[in-house]
Amino acid sequence: MPGPQRWEFLKTFFRDPRVASVSPTSPAAVARICQTFDFSSPLTIIELGPGNGAFTRYLLSRMTADSRLLAVELNSTFVATLNAWHDPRLAVVQDSAENLSALLAARGFPPADAAISGIPFSFFPGERQEGIMRQVAEALKPGGVFIVYQFSPQVGAHLKAVFPRVAARRVWRNLPPLSVYDATR
């Protein structure tokens, strides 16, 4: 990511206590986390907490022309950054992940193939975490996957309370390294 975008991310971190990292996820970590996606066919993906778009950019660069990506972000600076891309496959919404069901219904999104999230679940009480996770599970197709990447490993227990299959892995090529969970509906 170019220097000005990294600087903007850092400034946003200091202005908004809901931003959990001082820098975006590294390109190597993004590629590793997204390795399970099959980009050869149309996908519907939900991204919670895209920040300034490290994952969004990667997904859009690989998705087919008839794929769809819904990015749900609270921070207005990040929303403006993402909206400036003008990609017809991308719908950016400034709202909370807690309203996911209503957001999807309002936009006519079909059941998603996947969801990906970097929102800092460890900032929320357990029942709030599981409430968001239940909405994601309802938004996914059967067999759909919810990929959660975090600095803290505590989110795994909450995912297991909602999803029947949860696999954990570590991605080391990020500072700090990430705990990644693939939760399958």
C-alpha positions in Angstrom: 0.0 0.0 0.0 1.4 3.4 -0.9 2.7 5.7 1.8 -0.2 8.2 1.8 -2.7 5.4 2.3 -0.8 3.9 5.2 -0.5 7.4 6.8 -4.3 8.0 6.4 -4.9 4.6 8.0 -2.7 5.5 11.0 -4.3 8.9 11.4 -7.7 7.3 11.4 -6.6 4.8 14.0 -5.8 7.7 16.4 -9.1 9.5 15.6 -11.4 6.5 15.9 -11.2 4.1 18.9 -13.2 1.5 16.9 -10.3 1.0 14.5 -8.3 -1.9 15.9 -5.0 -1.7 14.0 -2.4 1.0 13.3 -1.9 -0.4 9.8 -3.8 -2.3 7.2 -3.3 -6.1 6.7 -0.2 -6.9 4.7 -0.7 -7.9 1.0 0.9 -11.3 1.8 -1.5 -11.9 4.6 -4.5 -10.9 2.5 -3.5 -13.3 -0.2 -3.0 -16.1 2.3 -6.3 -15.5 4.1 -8.2 -15.4 0.8 -6.6 -18.5 -0.7 -9.7 -20.6 -0.2 -11.8 -18.5 -2.6 -12.6 -19.8 -6.1 -12.5 -16.7 -8.2 -13.2 -18.5 -11.4 -17.0 -18.2 -11.0 -19.3 -15.4 -9.8 -19.2 -14.8 -6.0 -21.3 -12.9 -3.6 -19.1 -11.8 -0.7 -19.8 -9.7 2.4 -17.0 -7.8 4.0 -17.4 -6.5 7.5 -15.0 -3.7 8.6 -13.1 -3.3 5.3 -11.1 -0.3 6.6 -9.4 1.4 3.7 -9.8 -1.7 1.5 -6.8 -4.0 1.8 -9.1 -7.0 1.3 -11.6 -5.1 -0.8 -9.0 -4.2 -3.4 -7.7 -7.8 -3.5 -11.2 -9.3 -3.8 -12.2 -6.9 -6.6 -9.0 -7.6 -8.5 -9.9 -11.3 -8.7 -13.7 -11.4 -8.8 -15.6 -11.9 -12.0 -17.5 -9.1 -13.6 -20.8 -10.5 -12.4 -19.7 -10.9 -8.8 -20.9 -8.7 -5.9 -19.2 -7.4 -2.8 -21.0 -5.7 0.1 -18.6 -3.7 2.3 -20.0 -2.6 5.7 -17.9 0.0 7.4 -18.6 2.4 10.3 -15.8 4.9 9.8 -16.7 7.7 7.4 -13.1 8.3 6.2 -12.8 4.6 5.1 -16.3 4.7 3.5 -15.2 7.8 1.4 -12.0 5.9 0.4 -14.0 2.9 -0.8 -16.7 4.9 -2.5 -14.1 6.7 -4.6 -13.3 3.4 -6.4 -16.6 3.5 -8.4 -16.6 -0.3 -9.0 -20.2 -1.5 -10.0 -19.6 -4.8 -8.2 -19.0 -3.0 -4.9 -21.7 -1.7 -2.6 -20.3 0.3 0.4 -22.6 0.9 3.4 -21.7 3.1 6.4 -23.4 1.1 9.1 -22.8 -1.4 11.8 -22.4 -5.1 11.2 -25.1 -5.6 13.8 -27.6 -4.4 11.1 -26.4 -6.9 8.5 -29.7 -8.7 7.9 -31.5 -5.4 7.2 -28.7 -4.1 5.0 -28.8 -7.2 2.8 -32.6 -7.2 2.5 -32.6 -3.5 1.6 -30.1 -4.1 -1.2 -31.6 -7.4 -2.5 -28.4 -9.3 -1.9 -28.7 -13.1 -2.5 -27.3 -15.6 0.1 -23.6 -15.0 0.1 -20.9 -17.5 -0.8 -18.6 -16.0 1.8 -18.1 -13.3 4.4 -14.9 -11.9 5.6 -14.3 -9.8 8.7 -11.6 -7.9 10.5 -13.9 -6.1 12.9 -12.3 -6.3 16.4 -14.7 -8.8 18.0 -12.6 -8.7 21.2 -13.9 -5.1 21.7 -17.5 -6.5 22.1 -19.1 -8.6 24.8 -19.7 -12.2 23.9 -23.5 -11.9 23.2 -22.8 -9.0 20.8 -20.2 -11.0 19.0 -22.5 -14.0 18.6 -25.4 -11.8 17.5 -23.3 -10.5 14.6 -22.1 -14.0 13.8 -25.6 -15.3 13.7 -26.6 -12.7 11.2 -23.6 -13.7 9.1 -24.6 -17.4 9.3 -28.1 -16.5 8.2 -26.7 -14.5 5.2 -24.5 -17.4 3.9 -25.5 -20.1 1.5 -25.3 -23.6 3.0 -21.6 -24.5 2.9 -20.7 -20.8 2.8 -17.7 -19.7 4.8 -17.2 -16.8 7.3 -13.5 -15.9 7.5 -12.5 -13.9 10.6 -9.0 -12.5 11.0 -8.0 -11.1 14.4 -5.1 -10.3 16.6 -6.7 -12.0 19.5 -7.6 -15.8 19.5 -10.6 -15.4 21.8 -13.2 -15.2 18.9 -12.9 -18.9 18.2 -15.2 -20.0 21.0 -17.9 -17.6 19.9 -17.7 -18.8 16.3 -18.1 -22.4 17.6 -21.3 -21.4 19.4 -22.8 -20.4 16.1 -21.2 -22.4 13.3 -21.1 -26.2 13.0 -17.5 -26.3 11.7 -14.7 -23.9 12.6 -11.0 -24.3 11.6 -8.3 -22.1 13.0 -5.0 -21.2 11.4 -2.2 -18.6 11.9 -1.0 -16.2 9.3 2.5 -15.1 10.2 3.2 -12.7 7.3 1.6 -9.7 9.1 2.7 -7.5 12.0 1.4 -8.7 14.4 0.6 -12.2 13.1 -3.1 -13.0 12.7 -5.4 -15.7 14.1 -7.7 -16.7 11.2 -10.9 -18.7 11.5 -12.8 -20.4 8.7 -16.4 -21.0 10.0 -18.5 -23.0 7.6 -22.3 -22.9 7.6 
